[in-house]
Amino acid sequence: DAKTTQPTSMDCAEGRAANLPCNHSTISGNEYVYWYRQIHSQGPQYIIHGLKNNETNEMASLIITEDRKSSTLILPHATLRDTAVYYCTLIRGAQKLVFGQGTRLTINP
Amino acid sequence: GAVVSQHPSWVICKSGTSVKIECRSLDFQATTMFWYRQFPKQSLMLMATSNEGSKATYEQGVEKDKFLINHASLTLSTLTVTSAHPEDSSFYICSASIAFGGNSYNEQFFGPGTRLTVL
């Protein structure tokens, strides 16, 4: 079973920041928070991951709360191509990756 | 980034036939490969985990005799759907994993998926 909960769907205007929340209240000390996204009929695409500190890369920023029980993925300037299902998941070592239902993000023109 | 390919990208077959799907890590050696299945408007469901040279570990409810997995090398895993039926029609996705930091975490790279339609 997935150990994360996410809103089923979200909408965001093109050019605005998209903030996608994820709750993981039972996270263990050495579990990483990973975010993937899946554009329709494609394989999942890695976005970003973090353990404790906030992270940023060319795609997004990841904000992890101090207690690590929740996180937020931020797409700073959303485009139409960012429309996808976004999955938040937890991974520890060689542990298998379990996907929840994810958030269906729709970017509107 | 690491690239994972799948072949074929789509396949249509008759009921009762077997279909083989290949998953390759193109520019790295994968410690582990995973097979997922995804039905329309649903999330990915892990079917099995395979390590090179050993038997695959199947998730509960997945028939190992129906979904044969062969992991012949560190860059190739195959999934064979035997005696396929219409209910096996789905989107099959593989991923290949690399261990980082002395196995402190594994990063998975996903293939583009194979759409199987059984008539």
Interface residues (C-beta under 8 A of the other chain):
Chain A: N30 Y32 Y36 Q38 S41 Q42 G43 P44 Q45 Y46 H49 V85 Y87 I91 R92 G93 A94 Q95 K96 L97 V98 F99 G100 Q101 G102
Chain B: G1 V4 Q6 T31 T32 F34 Y36 S43 L44 M45 L46 T49 F91 I93 S95 S97 A99 N103 S104 Y105 N106 E107 Q108 F109 F110 G111 P112 G113 R115
